[in-house]
Amino acid sequence: MLAGGKLIILSEQGKLVIADATEKEFKPISRKQVLTGRCWTIPVLSHGKIFCRNAAGDLVCLDVSNPS
């Protein structure tokens, strides 16, 4: 998924990666294990929250909004 010039990627093993979207190189900004089990669903960004789900139906919500 692409949002605000950043790639939001959920690996098959449940690791969430945020990276700059550039044509030159893959440069991760942040990595965090957020789920276990098989993950095939694309993460969703909505109202400052990233939602990630695994194949078992477990769902996590991460608040990435900026404080005002």
N, CA, C and O atoms as a MOPAC input file, in Angstrom:
PM7 MOZYME 1SCF
protein

 N      0.84700 1    -1.16200 1     0.00000 1
 C      0.00000 1     0.00000 1     0.00000 1
 C      0.89200 1     1.22400 1     0.00000 1
 O      1.97300 1     1.20900 1     0.58800 1
 N      0.45000 1     2.27800 1    -0.65200 1
 C      1.18900 1     3.53400 1    -0.72700 1
 C      0.35200 1     4.63600 1    -0.10300 1
 O     -0.81800 1     4.80500 1    -0.44700 1
 N      0.95500 1     5.39400 1     0.82200 1
 C      0.24900 1     6.50500 1     1.46000 1
 C      1.26000 1     7.56600 1     1.87000 1
 O      2.24800 1     7.26000 1     2.53700 1
 N      1.02000 1     8.80000 1     1.47900 1
 C      1.89500 1     9.89500 1     1.88500 1
 C      3.34500 1     9.70800 1     1.48900 1
 O      4.24500 1    10.12200 1     2.21900 1
 N      3.58400 1     9.09000 1     0.34100 1
 C      4.95100 1     8.85700 1    -0.11800 1
 C      5.65900 1     7.71800 1     0.60500 1
 O      6.86800 1     7.54400 1     0.44900 1
 N      4.92600 1     6.94700 1     1.38800 1
 C      5.50000 1     5.82000 1     2.11900 1
 C      4.83300 1     4.51300 1     1.68300 1
 O      3.63500 1     4.48200 1     1.40300 1
 N      5.61300 1     3.44700 1     1.63100 1
 C      5.07900 1     2.10800 1     1.40900 1
 C      4.72400 1     1.51400 1     2.76700 1
 O      5.51300 1     1.60400 1     3.70800 1
 N      3.56600 1     0.91900 1     2.87400 1
 C      3.13400 1     0.21800 1     4.08600 1
 C      2.98400 1    -1.24000 1     3.69400 1
 O      2.08900 1    -1.60000 1     2.92900 1
 N      3.87300 1    -2.08500 1     4.22900 1
 C      3.98500 1    -3.47100 1     3.78700 1
 C      3.80100 1    -4.40400 1     4.97500 1
 O      4.38800 1    -4.18400 1     6.03400 1
 N      2.99400 1    -5.43700 1     4.80500 1
 C      2.87500 1    -6.48600 1     5.80600 1
 C      3.44800 1    -7.75700 1     5.19900 1
 O      2.93800 1    -8.25500 1     4.19600 1
 N      4.50800 1    -8.28100 1     5.80600 1
 C      5.13000 1    -9.49700 1     5.27400 1
 C      4.23900 1   -10.70200 1     5.51900 1
 O      3.29900 1   -10.64500 1     6.31200 1
 N      4.53900 1   -11.77500 1     4.84100 1
 C      3.78600 1   -13.02100 1     4.98600 1
 C      3.89200 1   -13.58000 1     6.40700 1
 O      3.03600 1   -14.35300 1     6.83900 1
 N      4.94600 1   -13.18800 1     7.13100 1
 C      5.15200 1   -13.65500 1     8.50400 1
 C      4.64800 1   -12.65100 1     9.55100 1
 O      4.85800 1   -12.86300 1    10.74500 1
 N      3.98900 1   -11.56300 1     9.12800 1
 C      3.38400 1   -10.62900 1    10.07700 1
 C      4.23400 1    -9.45700 1    10.49800 1
 O      3.92600 1    -8.80600 1    11.49700 1
 N      5.29900 1    -9.16400 1     9.76500 1
 C      6.13000 1    -8.00800 1    10.08400 1
 C      5.63900 1    -6.81000 1     9.26700 1
 O      5.53400 1    -6.88300 1     8.04200 1
 N      5.34100 1    -5.70500 1     9.96400 1
 C      4.91000 1    -4.48200 1     9.30500 1
 C      6.14700 1    -3.63400 1     9.01900 1
 O      6.95900 1    -3.38400 1     9.91000 1
 N      6.28100 1    -3.19600 1     7.76700 1
 C      7.42500 1    -2.39300 1     7.35000 1
 C      6.91200 1    -1.10900 1     6.71900 1
 O      6.03300 1    -1.13600 1     5.85700 1
 N      7.47000 1     0.02000 1     7.15700 1
 C      7.18900 1     1.31700 1     6.54500 1
 C      8.47300 1     1.72900 1     5.84400 1
 O      9.54700 1     1.68300 1     6.44300 1
 N      8.37600 1     2.13200 1     4.57500 1
 C      9.56000 1     2.48900 1     3.80600 1
 C      9.25500 1     3.68300 1     2.91200 1
 O      8.11700 1     3.89900 1     2.49600 1
 N     10.30000 1     4.45300 1     2.62700 1
 C     10.15000 1     5.52800 1     1.64900 1
 C      9.87900 1     4.91400 1     0.28700 1
 O     10.49300 1     3.91400 1    -0.08500 1
 N      8.95300 1     5.51900 1    -0.46000 1
 C      8.64400 1     5.05000 1    -1.80500 1
 C      9.56000 1     5.78300 1    -2.77900 1
 O      9.29700 1     6.93400 1    -3.13000 1
 N     10.62100 1     5.13300 1    -3.21100 1
 C     11.54200 1     5.72700 1    -4.16700 1
 C     11.87300 1     4.70700 1    -5.24500 1
 O     11.80100 1     3.49800 1    -5.02400 1
 N     12.22800 1     5.20600 1    -6.38200 1
 C     12.59000 1     4.32400 1    -7.50500 1
 C     14.01200 1     3.79200 1    -7.36500 1
 O     14.35800 1     2.79900 1    -8.00500 1
 N     14.83300 1     4.42500 1    -6.55200 1
 C     16.25200 1     4.09300 1    -6.48300 1
 C     16.57700 1     2.91800 1    -5.57000 1
 O     17.42100 1     2.08700 1    -5.90700 1
 N     15.90700 1     2.84200 1    -4.40200 1
 C     16.25100 1     1.78600 1    -3.45800 1
 C     15.10200 1     1.53500 1    -2.48800 1
 O     14.20500 1     2.36300 1    -2.33100 1
 N     15.15300 1     0.38600 1    -1.85100 1
 C     14.20400 1     0.05600 1    -0.79300 1
 C     14.87400 1     0.42400 1     0.51900 1
 O     15.85400 1    -0.20500 1     0.91700 1
 N     14.34600 1     1.44800 1     1.19800 1
 C     14.95300 1     1.94300 1     2.43000 1
 C     13.90600 1     1.96300 1     3.53900 1
 O     13.16000 1     2.93400 1     3.66200 1
 N     13.84100 1     0.90200 1     4.35100 1
 C     12.86500 1     0.85800 1     5.44400 1
 C     13.11900 1     1.94200 1     6.48200 1
 O     14.26500 1     2.24100 1     6.81800 1
 N     12.04300 1     2.52100 1     6.98200 1
 C     12.10300 1     3.51700 1     8.05000 1
 C     11.81800 1     2.83500 1     9.38300 1
 O     12.41300 1     3.17300 1    10.40600 1
 N     10.89700 1     1.86900 1     9.35700 1
 C     10.45900 1     1.20100 1    10.57600 1
 C     10.06700 1    -0.23500 1    10.26500 1
 O      9.52900 1    -0.52600 1     9.19600 1
 N     10.34200 1    -1.13600 1    11.21300 1
 C      9.93200 1    -2.54500 1    11.11600 1
 C      9.43800 1    -2.98500 1    12.48200 1
 O     10.03900 1    -2.65900 1    13.50600 1
 N      8.33500 1    -3.73100 1    12.49100 1
 C      7.80500 1    -4.23700 1    13.76500 1
 C      6.98400 1    -5.48700 1    13.50200 1
 O      6.15500 1    -5.51500 1    12.59300 1
 N      7.21700 1    -6.51500 1    14.29700 1
 C      6.41600 1    -7.73000 1    14.23800 1
 C      5.07500 1    -7.41400 1    14.88600 1
 O      5.02200 1    -7.11700 1    16.08000 1
 N      3.98300 1    -7.47500 1    14.11300 1
 C      2.66500 1    -7.10300 1    14.64900 1
 C      1.69200 1    -8.27000 1    14.73200 1
 O      0.70000 1    -8.19500 1    15.45700 1
 N      1.96300 1    -9.35200 1    13.99900 1
 C      1.08700 1   -10.52200 1    13.98600 1
 C      1.92000 1   -11.79600 1    13.89000 1
 O      3.09600 1   -11.76200 1    13.52700 1
 N      1.29000 1   -12.91200 1    14.22200 1
 C      1.90300 1   -14.22200 1    14.00600 1
 C      1.03800 1   -14.97400 1    13.00300 1
 O     -0.07500 1   -14.55300 1    12.68700 1
 N      1.55200 1   -16.07300 1    12.51600 1
 C      0.80400 1   -16.85500 1    11.53000 1
 C      0.96800 1   -16.28200 1    10.13400 1
 O      1.73200 1   -15.34200 1     9.92100 1
 N      0.25200 1   -16.85200 1     9.20000 1
 C      0.33000 1   -16.45600 1     7.79400 1
 C     -0.46200 1   -15.16300 1     7.58000 1
 O     -1.59700 1   -15.04100 1     8.04100 1
 N      0.14200 1   -14.20700 1     6.88100 1
 C     -0.49900 1   -12.91600 1     6.60100 1
 C     -0.49300 1   -12.67500 1     5.09500 1
 O      0.56700 1   -12.52700 1     4.48600 1
 N     -1.67500 1   -12.63700 1     4.50500 1
 C     -1.78700 1   -12.42300 1     3.06700 1
 C     -2.58100 1   -11.16800 1     2.72900 1
 O     -2.64900 1   -10.77300 1     1.56500 1
 N     -3.17900 1   -10.54200 1     3.72900 1
 C     -4.03900 1    -9.38900 1     3.49000 1
 C     -3.21500 1    -8.10900 1     3.47000 1
 O     -2.33700 1    -7.92200 1     4.31200 1
 N     -3.48800 1    -7.24200 1     2.52700 1
 C     -2.81500 1    -5.94700 1     2.43800 1
 C     -3.24500 1    -5.09100 1     3.62500 1
 O     -4.43100 1    -5.05900 1     3.95400 1
 N     -2.30200 1    -4.39000 1     4.28100 1
 C     -2.69500 1    -3.51500 1     5.37900 1
 C     -3.57400 1    -2.37600 1     4.86300 1
 O     -3.50400 1    -1.99500 1     3.69500 1
 N     -4.40000 1    -1.84500 1     5.76100 1
 C     -5.31700 1    -0.75600 1     5.40400 1
 C     -5.02600 1     0.42900 1     6.30900 1
 O     -4.88600 1     0.26700 1     7.52200 1
 N     -4.93400 1     1.62600 1     5.72700 1
 C     -4.75300 1     2.86400 1     6.47500 1
 C     -6.05500 1     3.64000 1     6.43700 1
 O     -6.59400 1     3.90000 1     5.36100 1
 N     -6.56900 1     4.01500 1     7.61300 1
 C     -7.80800 1     4.77800 1     7.68700 1
 C     -7.77100 1     5.68600 1     8.91200 1
 O     -7.59000 1     5.21500 1    10.03500 1
 N     -7.94200 1     6.97300 1     8.69500 1
 C     -8.02400 1     7.95400 1     9.78100 1
 C     -6.86700 1     7.83300 1    10.77100 1
 O     -7.07200 1     7.87000 1    11.98500 1
 N     -5.64800 1     7.68600 1    10.24200 1
 C     -4.46500 1     7.63400 1    11.09600 1
 C     -4.22500 1     6.31000 1    11.78600 1
 O     -3.42100 1     6.23600 1    12.71500 1
 N     -4.90200 1     5.27000 1    11.35200 1
 C     -4.71900 1     3.94700 1    11.93900 1
 C     -4.41600 1     2.92500 1    10.84500 1
 O     -5.03200 1     2.94500 1     9.78000 1
 N     -3.46500 1     2.03300 1    11.11700 1
 C     -3.15300 1     0.94600 1    10.19300 1
 C     -3.77300 1    -0.33000 1    10.75500 1
 O     -3.53900 1    -0.69400 1    11.90700 1
 N     -4.56300 1    -1.00100 1     9.92600 1
 C     -5.20400 1    -2.25900 1    10.30600 1
 C     -4.50300 1    -3.39200 1     9.56600 1
 O     -4.31900 1    -3.32800 1     8.35000 1
 N     -4.10900 1    -4.43800 1    10.31300 1
 C     -3.44800 1    -5.61200 1     9.73400 1
 C     -4.17400 1    -6.85800 1    10.22600 1
 O     -4.61300 1    -6.92700 1    11.37500 1
 N     -4.29300 1    -7.85100 1     9.32700 1
 C     -5.01500 1    -9.08300 1     9.66800 1
 C     -4.23200 1   -10.28400 1     9.16400 1
 O     -3.58500 1   -10.22500 1     8.11800 1
 N     -4.29800 1   -11.37800 1     9.92200 1
 C     -3.66800 1   -12.62000 1     9.45800 1
 C     -4.73200 1   -13.57900 1     8.93100 1
 O     -5.92400 1   -13.27800 1     8.98800 1
 N     -4.30400 1   -14.72400 1     8.42300 1
 C     -5.22200 1   -15.69100 1     7.81000 1
 C     -6.17600 1   -16.30900 1     8.82900 1
 O     -7.23800 1   -16.80600 1     8.45300 1
 N     -5.81400 1   -16.28800 1    10.11700 1
 C     -6.68700 1   -16.83700 1    11.16200 1
 C     -7.78300 1   -15.84800 1    11.55300 1
 O     -8.69700 1   -16.19400 1    12.30200 1
 N     -7.69200 1   -14.61000 1    11.04000 1
 C     -8.70000 1   -13.60100 1    11.35600 1
 C     -8.31900 1   -12.67500 1    12.49600 1
 O     -9.11400 1   -11.82000 1    12.88600 1
 N     -7.10700 1   -12.82900 1    13.04500 1
 C     -6.64600 1   -11.91500 1    14.08800 1
 C     -6.39800 1   -10.54500 1    13.46000 1
 O     -5.84600 1   -10.45100 1    12.36300 1
 N     -6.80200 1    -9.49600 1    14.14800 1
 C     -6.70000 1    -8.13400 1    13.62600 1
 C     -5.98100 1    -7.26500 1    14.64000 1
 O     -6.25900 1    -7.33200 1    15.83800 1
 N     -5.04400 1    -6.44000 1    14.15100 1
 C     -4.40200 1    -5.43700 1    15.00100 1
 C     -4.64300 1    -4.06500 1    14.39400 1
 O     -4.76500 1    -3.91400 1    13.17800 1
 N     -4.70700 1    -3.07700 1    15.26400 1
 C     -4.88600 1    -1.68900 1    14.84700 1
 C     -3.77400 1    -0.87900 1    15.47400 1
 O     -3.60800 1    -0.88200 1    16.69300 1
 N     -3.00500 1    -0.17900 1    14.63800 1
 C     -1.88600 1     0.62400 1    15.11300 1
 C     -2.17100 1     2.09600 1    14.83100 1
 O     -2.43400 1     2.47100 1    13.68900 1
 N     -2.12000 1     2.92300 1    15.86400 1
 C     -2.37100 1     4.35000 1    15.71200 1
 C     -1.08800 1     5.02600 1    15.22700 1
 O     -0.08900 1     5.05000 1    15.94600 1
 N     -1.11300 1     5.56900 1    14.02400 1
 C      0.04600 1     6.25100 1    13.46300 1
 C     -0.25300 1     7.72700 1    13.19600 1
 O      0.46800 1     8.39600 1    12.45500 1
 N     -1.32000 1     8.21700 1    13.80700 1
 C     -1.67800 1     9.62300 1    13.61200 1
 C     -0.68900 1    10.52700 1    14.31900 1
 O     -0.07500 1    10.14200 1    15.31400 1
 N     -0.54400 1    11.71200 1    13.80300 1
 C      0.32900 1    12.70700 1    14.41800 1
 C     -0.45400 1    13.50700 1    15.44200 1
 O     -1.58000 1    13.92100 1    15.16800 1
 N      0.12200 1    13.73500 1    16.62300 1
 C     -0.58700 1    14.55900 1    17.60300 1
 C     -0.69500 1    16.00100 1    17.10300 1
 O      0.22500 1    16.51200 1    16.46500 1
 N     -1.80200 1    16.63900 1    17.39200 1
 C     -2.00900 1    18.02800 1    16.93800 1
 C     -1.37400 1    19.01200 1    17.88100 1
 O     -1.44900 1    20.22000 1    17.65500 1

